[in-house]
Amino acid sequence: MTESDFPRALKLRPQEAAALRNAVSLWAEASTRTESNRRHDLLRDKFHALLSDGHDGTAAGFFVCVQKAIDQVTPLDVKAWQAYLEDMGLAHASVYARISRLSSFYNWLMDEPSFKGRIRVNPVELARPRAPHAYQSEKTRALSDDDARTLLAEVQAAALDGDLSARRDYALLRFYFATGKRRSEIINLRWRDLHLSDEAIIIHSLEKGGLYRATEINDPGVRAALFAYLKASERWDERKNAPLMEADSPLWLRHDRAAKGQQPVTSHGFVKALKQYAKKAGLGNIHLHQTRHTVARLVGEESGDLAEVQTVLGHQNIATTRVYLDRVQVKRDKHSRRIAKRLQLDDDDD
């Protein structure tokens, strides 16, 4: 099942569609703690996993993909959805999390009196993928300075050759490396989310937890890359020497032949292009989330301050930042020479 294989809306019979939406709503409410600080996020994630239409470029929900009523789903449908999620570029942990939400939904249905007689088997039980090992994903690996420079140079070279999509991708990549933000926080920017001053760009992005945060970017290279892209995409007023944008205009556009008008690029489209750049540069498989880990590493090494990393990453809990940084930092050796001296170990000159 690929992105083009499913409709973009729930097309069940009205009565079935209404029953499904009602059931998802009841399950989400019943399975989410009211006292949780992340309740809003958790409810949103549950609805998204089952009913999202995928219009924003993210993966569509299970029932939009399979277009089946609750009691008609089979393990093969779950497997097909898993293949689709993987094709969309979701990491194994993300795929597992979405399928787990679907399983939770069916377990709730089997105990719910109004559905208990109709739902006798959880279709996920025979199709669930293996749970991921903690932190095993390549997405948690920070790029080295050399690899990050190599990737940026590859995209910049394509941009300088006149490739409009590459101009966009280079500006996008500069934004990610300048801010350490998550995928959606940069790819979904609209012009109204940016404020330009003489010295900086200030972006207002919707972050995890449903909070808006203003982030200042002082790097003149980011500004130059953005302006070069706007000029190349004919969204620049040469007479006024200023961007030619409406408040609601998407910052990043599609430039492929199938694009219609000023259609925003999807995160899936950008990630696919990023992997192609990385392959040409000899870097192997690259995950966009590695830019976030790379920024965490660089800020941690430059500042030596965990609180600085927390601020950049937008974590509400510093414990999250500590775990996050532990994945990417190299533990500097402060003791081995002293230990060797105390143990009177001779140097090995061979």
C-alpha positions as CSV (number, residue, x, y, z in Angstrom):
1,M,0.0,0.0,0.0
2,T,1.5,3.3,-1.1
3,E,0.5,6.9,-0.6
4,S,-1.5,6.9,-3.8
5,D,-3.4,3.8,-3.0
6,F,-5.9,5.2,-0.5
7,P,-8.6,7.9,-0.6
8,R,-8.0,11.1,1.4
9,A,-11.2,10.9,3.4
10,L,-13.2,8.4,5.4
11,K,-15.7,7.0,2.8
12,L,-17.8,4.6,4.8
13,R,-21.5,4.6,4.9
14,P,-22.7,7.6,7.0
15,Q,-23.9,5.4,9.8
16,E,-20.7,3.4,9.9
17,A,-18.5,6.5,9.7
18,A,-20.4,8.1,12.6
19,A,-20.2,5.0,14.7
20,L,-16.4,4.8,14.1
21,R,-15.8,8.4,14.9
22,N,-17.9,8.1,18.1
23,A,-16.1,5.0,19.1
24,V,-12.6,6.5,18.6
25,S,-13.7,9.6,20.6
26,L,-14.9,7.5,23.5
27,W,-11.8,5.3,23.5
28,A,-9.5,8.2,23.4
29,E,-11.2,9.9,26.3
30,A,-11.4,6.7,28.3
31,S,-7.8,5.7,27.8
32,T,-6.2,9.1,28.5
33,R,-5.6,10.2,32.0
34,T,-7.4,13.5,32.8
35,E,-4.6,14.7,35.0
36,S,-1.9,14.2,32.4
37,N,0.0,17.3,31.4
38,R,0.1,15.9,27.9
39,R,-3.5,15.0,27.6
40,H,-4.1,17.3,24.7
41,D,-1.2,15.8,22.8
42,L,-2.2,12.2,23.6
43,L,-5.7,12.7,22.4
44,R,-4.5,14.3,19.2
45,D,-2.0,11.4,18.6
46,K,-4.8,8.8,19.1
47,F,-7.2,10.5,16.7
48,H,-4.3,11.0,14.2
49,A,-3.3,7.3,14.3
50,L,-6.8,6.1,13.5
51,L,-8.6,8.9,11.5
52,S,-6.1,11.4,10.0
53,D,-6.7,12.1,6.4
54,G,-3.0,12.7,5.6
55,H,-3.6,16.0,3.9
56,D,-0.7,17.7,5.7
57,G,1.8,15.2,4.2
58,T,1.9,13.0,7.3
59,A,0.9,9.4,7.3
60,A,-2.9,8.8,7.1
61,G,-4.8,7.0,9.8
62,F,-5.6,3.4,9.8
63,F,-9.3,3.6,8.9
64,V,-8.7,6.2,6.1
65,C,-6.3,3.7,4.6
66,V,-8.3,0.5,4.8
67,Q,-11.8,2.1,4.4
68,K,-13.5,-0.7,6.4
69,A,-16.0,-0.7,9.2
70,I,-14.8,-1.6,12.7
71,D,-15.9,-5.2,12.6
72,Q,-14.5,-5.9,9.1
73,V,-10.8,-5.4,9.8
74,T,-8.4,-8.3,9.4
75,P,-4.7,-8.9,10.3
76,L,-3.8,-8.4,6.7
77,D,-5.2,-4.9,6.8
78,V,-3.0,-4.2,9.8
79,K,0.0,-5.5,7.9
80,A,-0.8,-3.4,4.8
81,W,-1.0,-0.3,7.0
82,Q,2.3,-1.2,8.6
83,A,3.9,-1.4,5.1
84,Y,2.3,2.0,4.2
85,L,3.7,3.7,7.3
86,E,7.2,2.3,6.6
87,D,6.9,3.5,3.0
88,M,6.1,7.0,4.3
89,G,9.4,7.0,6.1
90,L,8.3,6.5,9.7
91,A,10.8,4.9,12.0
92,H,10.2,1.5,13.4
93,A,9.4,2.9,16.8
94,S,6.8,5.3,15.3
95,V,5.2,2.5,13.3
96,Y,5.1,0.3,16.4
97,A,3.5,3.2,18.5
98,R,0.7,3.7,15.9
99,I,-0.1,0.0,15.6
100,S,-0.1,-0.2,19.4
101,R,-2.7,2.6,19.5
102,L,-4.8,0.6,17.1
103,S,-4.5,-2.5,19.3
104,S,-5.5,-0.4,22.4
105,F,-8.6,0.7,20.5
106,Y,-9.7,-2.9,19.7
107,N,-9.0,-4.1,23.2
108,W,-11.3,-1.3,24.5
109,L,-13.9,-2.3,21.9
110,M,-13.9,-5.9,23.1
111,D,-14.7,-4.7,26.6
112,E,-17.2,-2.1,25.6
113,P,-20.8,-3.4,26.0
114,S,-22.1,-1.8,22.8
115,F,-19.4,-3.5,20.7
116,K,-18.5,-6.6,22.7
117,G,-20.7,-8.9,20.7
118,R,-19.4,-7.6,17.3
119,I,-15.7,-7.5,18.1
120,R,-14.5,-10.9,19.3
121,V,-10.8,-10.8,18.2
122,N,-8.2,-8.0,18.2
123,P,-6.9,-8.0,14.5
124,V,-3.6,-6.5,15.7
125,E,-2.6,-9.5,17.8
126,L,-1.7,-11.6,14.8
127,A,0.0,-8.7,12.9
128,R,1.9,-6.6,15.5
129,P,5.5,-6.0,14.6
130,R,8.3,-6.7,17.2
131,A,8.8,-4.0,19.7
132,P,11.8,-1.8,19.0
133,H,14.9,-2.0,21.1
134,A,15.5,1.2,23.1
135,Y,17.5,3.8,21.2
136,Q,18.6,1.4,18.5
137,S,17.4,3.6,15.6
138,E,19.9,5.4,13.4
139,K,17.6,8.5,13.9
140,T,19.2,8.9,17.3
141,R,22.8,9.2,15.9
142,A,24.2,12.7,15.6
143,L,26.1,13.5,12.5
144,S,29.7,14.3,12.8
145,D,30.9,17.8,11.9
146,D,32.4,16.4,8.7
147,D,29.2,14.5,7.7
148,A,27.0,17.5,8.3
149,R,29.3,19.7,6.3
150,T,29.4,17.1,3.5
151,L,25.6,16.9,3.4
152,L,25.2,20.7,3.3
153,A,27.8,21.0,0.6
154,E,26.1,18.4,-1.6
155,V,22.7,20.2,-1.4
156,Q,24.3,23.6,-1.9
157,A,26.1,22.4,-5.0
158,A,22.8,21.3,-6.5
159,A,21.2,24.6,-5.6
160,L,24.1,26.6,-7.2
161,D,23.5,24.5,-10.4
162,G,20.1,26.2,-10.6
163,D,17.9,23.4,-9.3
164,L,14.9,25.2,-7.7
165,S,14.0,22.3,-5.5
166,A,17.6,22.1,-4.3
167,R,17.5,25.9,-3.4
168,R,14.5,25.1,-1.3
169,D,16.1,22.1,0.3
170,Y,19.3,23.9,1.1
171,A,17.4,26.7,2.8
172,L,15.3,24.1,4.7
173,L,18.4,22.2,5.8
174,R,20.0,25.5,7.1
175,F,16.8,26.1,9.1
176,Y,17.0,22.7,10.7
177,F,20.7,22.9,11.5
178,A,20.2,26.5,12.9
179,T,17.3,25.6,15.2
180,G,17.4,21.9,16.1
181,K,13.6,21.9,15.6
182,R,11.4,18.8,14.8
183,R,10.4,18.0,11.3
184,S,6.9,19.5,11.4
185,E,8.0,22.7,13.2
186,I,10.0,23.9,10.1
187,I,8.3,22.2,7.2
188,N,4.9,23.6,8.1
189,L,6.0,27.2,8.4
190,R,3.8,29.9,6.8
191,W,5.0,33.4,6.0
192,R,3.0,34.8,8.9
193,D,5.2,32.7,11.2
194,L,8.4,34.7,10.3
195,H,9.4,38.1,11.4
196,L,12.5,39.7,9.7
197,S,14.6,42.2,11.4
198,D,17.9,43.8,10.2
199,E,19.9,41.2,12.2
200,A,17.8,38.1,12.5
201,I,14.9,35.9,11.5
202,I,12.4,35.1,14.3
203,I,10.2,32.1,13.6
204,H,7.0,31.3,15.6
205,S,6.4,27.5,15.4
206,L,3.9,25.2,16.9
207,E,5.9,22.7,19.0
208,K,5.1,19.4,20.7
209,G,2.7,20.0,23.5
210,G,0.6,22.5,21.5
211,L,2.7,25.5,22.5
212,Y,3.9,28.3,20.2
213,R,7.5,29.4,20.7
214,A,9.5,32.2,19.1
215,T,13.0,31.3,18.0
216,E,15.6,33.7,16.9
217,I,18.1,32.8,14.1
218,N,21.1,35.1,13.8
219,D,23.1,33.1,11.3
220,P,23.3,35.3,8.1
221,G,23.7,32.2,6.0
222,V,20.2,31.1,6.9
223,R,18.8,34.4,5.8
224,A,20.8,34.4,2.6
225,A,19.6,30.9,1.7
226,L,16.0,31.8,2.4
227,F,16.1,34.9,0.3
228,A,17.9,33.1,-2.6
229,Y,15.1,30.5,-2.6
230,L,12.3,33.2,-2.5
231,K,14.0,35.0,-5.5
232,A,14.4,31.8,-7.5
233,S,10.8,30.8,-6.8
234,E,9.6,34.2,-8.1
235,R,8.3,35.3,-4.7
236,W,10.4,38.4,-4.5
237,D,9.6,42.0,-5.4
238,E,12.7,43.3,-7.1
239,R,11.5,46.9,-7.1
240,K,11.0,47.0,-3.3
241,N,13.8,44.4,-2.7
242,A,11.5,42.6,-0.4
243,P,9.7,39.2,-0.2
244,L,6.4,39.0,-2.2
245,M,4.4,36.9,0.2
246,E,0.9,36.7,1.7
247,A,0.5,36.0,5.4
248,D,-0.9,32.5,4.7
249,S,1.6,31.6,2.0
250,P,3.5,28.3,2.7
251,L,7.2,29.0,3.0
252,W,8.3,25.8,1.2
253,L,6.7,24.9,-2.1
254,R,6.6,21.8,-4.3
255,H,8.4,22.3,-7.6
256,D,7.8,19.0,-9.3
257,R,5.8,18.6,-12.5
258,A,2.7,17.4,-10.6
259,A,2.5,20.4,-8.3
260,K,-0.5,22.6,-8.8
261,G,0.0,26.3,-8.0
262,Q,1.7,27.2,-4.7
263,Q,1.4,23.8,-3.1
264,P,3.4,23.2,0.0
265,V,6.1,20.5,-0.1
266,T,5.3,17.6,2.2
267,S,7.7,16.4,4.8
268,H,7.7,13.0,3.1
269,G,8.8,14.7,-0.2
270,F,11.7,16.6,1.5
271,V,12.9,13.6,3.4
272,K,13.0,11.5,0.2
273,A,15.1,14.2,-1.5
274,L,17.4,14.4,1.6
275,K,18.1,10.7,1.4
276,Q,19.0,11.1,-2.3
277,Y,21.5,13.9,-1.5
278,A,23.0,11.9,1.3
279,K,23.4,8.9,-1.0
280,K,25.2,11.0,-3.7
281,A,27.5,12.4,-1.0
282,G,28.4,8.9,0.1
283,L,26.8,9.3,3.6
284,G,24.5,6.3,3.4
285,N,21.0,6.5,4.9
286,I,20.2,9.8,6.6
287,H,17.2,10.6,8.8
288,L,16.0,14.2,9.1
289,H,15.7,13.8,12.8
290,Q,19.5,13.5,13.0
291,T,19.8,17.2,12.4
292,R,18.1,17.7,15.8
293,H,20.5,15.3,17.5
294,T,23.4,17.0,15.8
295,V,22.3,20.4,17.1
296,A,22.0,18.9,20.6
297,R,25.5,17.5,20.3
298,L,27.0,20.8,19.0
299,V,25.2,23.0,21.6
300,G,26.2,20.6,24.4
301,E,29.9,20.6,23.3
302,E,30.0,24.3,22.8
303,S,28.3,25.4,26.0
304,G,28.8,22.5,28.3
305,D,25.4,23.4,29.8
306,L,22.5,21.0,29.8
307,A,20.1,23.8,30.4
308,E,21.3,25.4,27.1
309,V,20.5,22.2,25.2
310,Q,17.1,22.0,26.9
311,T,16.3,25.6,25.8
312,V,17.3,24.9,22.2
313,L,15.4,21.7,21.9
314,G,12.3,23.1,23.6
315,H,12.1,20.3,26.2
316,Q,9.8,21.0,29.1
317,N,11.6,18.5,31.3
318,I,15.3,18.6,31.7
319,A,15.4,14.9,32.3
320,T,14.2,14.4,28.7
321,T,17.2,16.5,27.6
322,R,19.6,14.5,29.7
323,V,18.4,11.2,28.1
324,Y,18.4,12.8,24.7
325,L,21.9,14.2,25.0
326,D,23.2,10.9,26.4
327,R,22.4,9.2,23.1
328,V,24.7,11.5,21.1
329,Q,27.4,12.8,23.3
330,V,30.8,11.1,23.4
331,K,31.8,10.6,27.0
332,R,35.2,12.4,27.3
333,D,37.9,10.3,28.9
334,K,39.1,12.2,32.0
335,H,40.5,9.2,34.1
336,S,42.2,6.4,32.1
337,R,45.7,7.9,32.2
338,R,45.4,8.5,35.9
339,I,44.1,5.0,36.4
340,A,47.0,3.6,34.4
341,K,49.5,5.6,36.5
342,R,48.0,4.4,39.8
343,L,48.1,0.8,38.6
344,Q,51.7,1.4,37.3
345,L,50.9,0.1,33.8
346,D,53.6,0.6,31.2
347,D,52.9,2.3,27.9
348,D,52.5,-0.1,25.0
349,D,54.9,1.2,22.3
350,D,54.4,-1.7,19.9
